[in-house]
Amino acid sequence: MPRKKKTEAATGKLRVVMLGGLYEIGKNLAVIEYEDDMIVVDCGLGFPDDDMLGVDLVIPDVTYLKENEEKIKGIVLTHGHEDHIGALPYVLQQISPPVYGTPLTIGILQGKLEEHTYEIEPDLHVVYAGQKIRLGCFEVEFINVNHSIPDAVCLAIDTPLGMIVHSGDFKIDLTPVDSPMIDLPRLGELGNEGVLLLMCESTNAERPGYTPSERTVGASLDSIFFKNAGKRISIATFSSNVHRVQQIINTSEKYGRKVVINGRSMQNIVSVATQLGYMHAADDTLIDINDIKKYEPEQLTIVCTGSQGEPMSSLYRMAFSDHSRIELSSNDVVVISANAIPGNEKLVNNIINELFRRGVNVIYDAIVSDVHVSGHACQEELKTMHALTKPEYFMPIHGEYKHLATHRNLALFLGEKPDHIFLSEVGRVLEIDSEGARFNGTVPSGKVLVDGYGVGDVGSIVLRDRRHLSLDGIIIVVAAVSVESGLLISGPEIVSRGFVYVREAEEMMDELRDLSAGVIEECFADGDVDTAYIKGRMKDEISRYIAQKTKRKPMVLPILVQL
């Protein structure tokens, strides 16, 4: 094959490393490197685990990219979902390579970047499916695929050693909504020419069969609108699911309803998609939320955020009567047109339960199966990708370990060689040269936590303290001392938060005061005037006393004010 001849002719080493997107859902970022040239594929965010208290977002550690910034020829994006572009507003504050993406992807990204400031203005470039660009020694071709957002592409990356196909997120939809079908012929051509490495998403690798077409949701929506003609209908879905929102608008127009777009992220994406021509509505269909009182409830459709139960989302505020414009009642139907992302099930169930308490008719996937379809390939579609590309080597990406392992087993079933399948992990380097492929070393990697405006300032120690506080509370001991004279001037005063209710534990508080005062006076009597030493003694003695008395371990924070 041409690929094998090319591999034999090249003398360098091709390095492929994932800085995110393995053993997790989200935070997708791949690095492809050959000698002094490097490209980055996607740069997404993830959502915090339950033990990451107070953390808003999780982004990849890009230390390796910062160390090699001069090598980076570009960042190429597969589509506009948060888990593929959401980290860029933060990463582009640290490095400044050019960014390439399809029109909708770049349009969504521009909106995100406007919320941040940069020393160097981000260098954004629009590309189209079918186009090829040259980035150093790499030639990148953008190939149309179907997903739950328009303008999604997979990437054919021609390297000095051979072709890498990066699937991005995809499914095979034979009847897509307002977009071309996945370019299967081009994938087949690449397979015939020779594919060195396939990097293929694994999100739905456990699911047999095929992912249903997005059009099946349209039929379900039509049935819901027909059966609930006398009620107001609210539909929560992913803000980036432009095809879904378009189908909701189409169905609303069919039944003579006005549409309110509710939720900041939903409004932003609808605005971008409309401006770029990916979404359309009659002039009088979309109305401002402030005008809803001009219409009867049965004349309205509300498209809102909150399908994942997010506490600040539009649906959450509607469910818990915290919305300034919309009050839900038994005359409302709420449709949750999305599956819960792993880890969000409890949040979604909380909203569903609250809606039922209010007498709202709630329709979700457990009741109507076709109210949502996935945007990811199931097993038969993954098999098709493998069969078309016929890769020499294979790396499953984008999924938890169980998804990656299942995808590996699928590849084995298709006859791919066990020692040519590489189940990697974040930061591990896959090295390919004329002698073959193997894992060889690691690069700096990990998670960076975003909390408000702080990026990376919440680490393991801060999280440990937050968990400690959340589980056991805190005891603060404040005393004023004179180190020079060795006297306790005032206090100690005891402040308790999250440990015990002070008014019901006055005896214990008095004992803690006496214990603290005794430690301070004993230290001064022994000539120990180092405040750090005294605070350490106080912390140890108080912790020991509380553990004996209550079997609890609150955080103890002694404060000595020197007068």
N, C-alpha and C positions, 0 to 999 in steps of 0.2 A: 504494500500500500504506500501511497505518497507520504503518509504520516511517518511510517517506519524509516523511509529514506531520509526524511527531514531530521528525525531523532538521531540517526546515526551520524549525520553531517554536523550536528551541533556539538560543541565541546563544553558549554557551560552547564550550570545546574538551574533547574526551574524549581522555585520554592513556593509552596502554597500553604497558607496558614489562616485559620479562622480566629479572629479576635472576639467573636461572639456568634450566637446562633447554634451552638452545640450544647446539649444537655439542658436546654431551656427553650422557651417560646419567646422570640423577640431578640433584640440587641444584635441583629444580623450585620456582620462585617467580615468580608474576606479580603485577604491580601495575596496578590500574585506578583512574584518577583523573579526577574532574570538578570543576573549580574547587576548593573547599575540602574536598571529600570524597574519601576514598581507601579502597579495600579491597585486601586481599592474598589471593591464592589460593595455598594450599599454602606450605610452608616446609620443603623437604627437604634432605637431605645427599647428598653424593657420596663416592666412594671415591678415595683418592690414586692418582696416576699412578706409574709405576715410578720416576720421578726424584724423587719426594717422599719421600726417605728418612726413615724414622722417624715419618712423619705417620700419624695414625690415621684422621682424617675430614676432609672438606672441606665447608664450609658457605658459603652466599652472603654476600657483603659487603652488609650492611644499613645502610650509612651513609645512604643516601637515605631509608630508613624512619625512622632516628633523627632526621634533620633535619626530618622532616615528621610526627613522632609525633602531634601534636595533630590532624592531618587523618585519621588512620587510624580508621575506624569499626569495623573488625573484620578478623580473619583467618578465612577460610572454607576448609575442608579437603575434598578430594574422596575420600580414603580413607586407610587407616592404614599404608601402606608407608613404609619408611625414607626413600625418595627424595622423599616428599611431606610427612612430618611430622618427620623425624629431626633437623632443625636447630632445631626449636622449643625444646627445653630450653636451648639456648644463646642464641637470639634473644630469648626471653622474659625473659632477665636484662638485656636492653638496652632493650626496649620492652614495654609492658604493655597492648595492646589486647585486647578480648574475642576468644575463639576459638570457632568454631562447627564442629561435626562430628557425624556420625552416631554412634550408641551405641558400636559397636565401635571406631571411630576414636578417640573420646574416651577410651574405656576403655584402649586401648593407650597413648595419649599420657599419661594419668595415671600409668601405671606408669613411664614414662620420666622424668616430672617429679619423681617421688619421690626420684630419685637425685641431685637438685640442690637448691640452696637459692635463695630469691628474696626480695628486699626487699619486693616487692609480690606477693601470692599470685596465681598465674595465674587468670584469669577464664574458665572453660570452660563452654560451653553445648551441650547435646545437641539435635540437630535430626533430623528424619526425612525420608526420601524422600517427595516430594509437598508438603512444607512450604515456605512462603515466609517470609522475614524481611526487615525494613526496616533498612538500614544507611545512614544519611544519605540522600542522594538516590538510592541504589541499592536495588532490591528483588531479592533473591537467592532463586531457586527451586532446590531440590535434587531432581534427577531420577534415579531408579534406573537403574543400568547394571550390566552383568556384568563382572567382573574376577576376578583370582585371589585376592581377599579379599572377604568379605561386606561389605555396607554401603557399597559404592562408589557414588558419584554423579557425574553431570555437573552443571554449573551453568548456569542461565539467569539472566543478570544484566541486569535492566532498568535502563537508564540514561536520562538526559534526552535523549540523542541516538538511542536505539534499543536493541535487544536484542543482548547479547553471549552467545554460547553457548561455554562452556569445557568441552571433552569430558572432562577428567580422563583417567585411563587406563580403557580400555573394550574390550570385544569384544561381538559379538552371539552369545550362546549360547542356542539355542532349547531346550536341555534342561539348564538349570543344576542344580547340586547344592544343595538346601536353600535356594534363594533365588528371588525372582521374576525373570522374564525382563526384559531391558532395556526401558524404557518407550518403544518406538518410536512409538506413537500420539502421545505428548506432544511428542516431537521434531518429528513431522510437523505438529502444530498450531502449534508455534512457527514453523516454516518458512512456513506459510500466513499467519501474522500478520505475518511479516517479521523476518528476522535481519540485523542490521547487520554483525556480525563473528563469524566462526567461528574459534575457537582450538582446533585439533584435534591430538591426539597423533599422532606419526609413527614410533613405535618399530618397527613391522612394515611400514612403507610399502614396503619392497623385496619383501615376500613376496606372491605372487599368491594368489588364492582366498580362502578363509575359514579362520579359526582353528578347529581342532577343539573340540568340546565337552569340558568337564572330565569328563564321564561316560565318555569313551573311556579315560581313565586308570583308572577303576574296573574296566573289563573287563580291562585289562592286568594290574592288580594281582591280580585273581582268578586269572588264568592263572599268574602267578608263584607265588602261594601254593599252588595245586594241584600244580604241578610240583616244588615244593620242600618237600613236607610233612614231610620228615624233617630239615630243617635250620632253624637259627635265621635269621631274616630281619631285617636292619637296613635302614632306609629313610631316606636323607637328603633333605630337601626344605627349601624356604624356611619359616622359622618362622611367617611371616605367612599362609601358604597354608592357611587354616583348612579350606576344602573338601577339600583333598588329605589333610590329617591326618584329617579325619572319614571319608573313604573308606578310609583305612588302618585306622582303628579298626573300621569296619563289616566289612571283609574279615577282620580278625583275629578278631572275634567269630564270624563265619561258620565259621571253621576252628578255633575253640576255643583261640585263643591269648590270652595276657596281653600287655598293651602297656606298655612302659616309655617315658616321655617323657624324653629325655636331651639336655641342653644348656639353659643358663640362659634364653636368649631364647625357645626353644621352650616351656619350662615356663611362662614368664610369659604368653605369648600364649594357650596352651591354658587356663591358669587364668582369664584374662579372658574368653575366648570361652565357656568353660563356665559361668561365673557369669552371663553375659549371655544364655545360652540359644542361642548360635550353634554350640555343639558339645555332643554328648551321648554318653554311654557307659554301659553297664551298671555297676552298683555295684562288681563285682569285676573289671572289665576292666583298668582302669589300676592298675598296681602301682608301688611305690617301687623304685628301682634297687638298693637294699640287699637286696631280697627275691628277686633273680633266681636265687640259688642254690637256692631252694626248688622250682624248676621245671626240667624238662628243656629243653635248647636248642630242640627242635622245638615247644615250647609257648610260645615267646616271639617277640614282635615288638618291635624297638627303633626308635623314631622319633627321629631325631637331627638336629642342626645339622651344617653342614659341606659343604653341596652346592656351595659356591663355593671349597672348598679352604682355608678360613681356618685359619691355623696354630694358633689356640687353640680351634678348634671340637671338638665331640665326635667327629666322624668322623675328623678328623686324628689325635687322640690315640689312637683305637682302631686306626687303620691303622699307626701308628708305635709301638705297644706302650707308650703313655704314659698309658693310661687305668687308673684305680685299680680299676675294677669289671669291665671287659669286655676279654677277650682273644680276638681273632679267629683263626680257623683254617680248615682246609678244610671244616669242618662249618658254615660260615657263608655266607650269601648277602647281598651288599650291593647295594642298589638306589639309584642316584643319580637321584632324580626331580626334575630341574631341568636347564635349560640353563645353560652357563657364561656369566656376564655378560662382555661384551667386556673383555679385560684380565686375566680370571681363568683363562683356558684352561690356562696352564702350572701353576697351583696345583692345579687339578682333575686334570690328567693326572698330576701327581706322586703324588697320593693313589691314583688308579686303578692306576698302576704298582706302588706299594707293596702294595696289596691283592692284586694278581695274584701278586706274589712270595711272599706268604704262603699261596697256594693258595686264596684266597677267590674264589668265583664272583661276579663283578661284572657287574651289569646296568645299562646306561646308554643314552643316546639313540642311540648308534652301533650298538647291538645290538638294542634293542627301541624302535621309533619312538614308540610310544604310552605310554612310561613317563612322559612329561611333555608337557603342552601349554601354550602361551603364554597369557597373560592379556590380550594386546594384539591390536588389530584388524589384520587383513591387508587387502589392497587392496580386495576386494569390500565389506568392512565399512566401510572408509573412504569408498568411493563412496556407500554407503547413507547414511552420516552427512551427506555433502554434499548428496545428493539430497533428503533429508528437510528439512534446514534451509535450503537455497537461500540461502546468505549473499550479501550485497552485497560484503563484503570477507572475505579469508581470510588467516590467519596460521598456518602450520604450527609446532608446538611439540613439545617433548619428544623429542629425538633428536640424533644427530650430524649433521653437515652433509649427508652423503649421504642420510640419512633425510628431512631437511627438503626437500632438492632433489627427491628422488623424489616426495614428497608434493605439492610444487608442480607437478611434471609431471603427476601424476594429476589435479589440479584443472584444469589446462589442457586435458587430454583430455576432461574433463567439460564443457568450454565456458566455464569461468570466465575473466573478462577478465585478461590478463597484468598490467595496471597496477592491478588490484584485489587482487593476491596479494602479500603482504609477507613476504619471507624476512628476518627480523630477526636481531639478534645481542644478546648480553647487554648491557644498559645502554642500548640504542638506543630512542628514544621514537617510537612510532607515534601520530600526532596525527590525530584525526577531528573535523571540524566540518561545518557546513552546506554548505561548498564542496567537500568531499571528504576524502580521506585521503592522508597523506604521512608520511615520516620527518622528524622535526624535532628534532635535537639528541640529547644523551645525558645520562645521570645517573651518579653514582658507582656503580661495580659492580666485581665481581671475585670472588676466592676468599679465604676466610679458613681457615687451616689449624689443625686441632685436634690437639695432641700431648699426650697424657695429660690433665692438668688445665689445660694452657696453651691458651688460645684466642687466636689471632692473634699470638702472640709468636714464631712461626716464620715468617720472611719469606724473601724472595729471597736475602738475604745469608747467612742461616743455612743455607738449602738449598744454596747454592753451596759453602759450607764443608764441608757434609756430603758432597756429591758429590766435592769435592776430596780429602777424607780417604779416602773409599771407593775412589777410583781410584788415588791416589798415596801415601797414608800421610802421616805427620808426622815431622818432626825437631824436637826440643825442645833448645835450648841454654841451659843454666843457668850463670850466673857470679855471684860475689859481688865487688862493687867498692866502692872508697871514692872518691866523687866529689871530696871536699875535698882529698884527697892525690893524686888521679889515679893510683891503684894498682889493679891486679887482685889481689884478696885470695885468691880460690880459684876453681878450675875453669879453663876451662869444662868442664862435664859434658854429654855428648851422650846423649839418650834417643831411640830410634827405635821407632816403632810403625807397622807396615804398609808400611815402606819396604824395609829389608833386615834380615836376621837378624844381629844385632850380632856374635855370636861368629864368624861367617863373613866379616865385613867389618871386622876390627879395624884393618887398615891405613887404610881410608877414615875410620873413626872418629877415629883419631889425627890424620889430616890435617885433619879438620874442627875438632878441638880446637885445633890449631896455627893454623889459619886464623882461628878466632874470637878466640883470644887476641891474634893479630896485629892484628886490626881494632880491638879494645878499646885496646890499648897505643898504636896509631898515633893514634887519636882523642884520647887523653889527651895524647900528645906534641904534638899540634897545638892543644891548648887547647880541644878540643870536649868539654864535660862534660855536654851535654844527653843524657840517657839515651834519649829518644825517637829522637834523631838516631843515636846509637850502635846502637840496636837495628835501625833501618832499614838502616844500613850492613852490619851483620852478616847481616841477611836477604838483602840483595842479593848479597853476596859468596858466601854459602853456596849460594844458589839457583844462581848462575852456575857455581860449581864442580861441583855435583851434576849440572847439566844437561850440562856438558862431559864429565863422567866416566861418566854412566849414561844420558843422554838421558831422564831422568825429572824430574818437577816436584813433589816432595812439598811439603806445607805446611811452612814453616819458622817456628818460634815461638821467638824469643829472649826470655829472661827475665833481667833484671839485678836482683840483690838488693843494695840499698845498705846498707852497714855504716858 
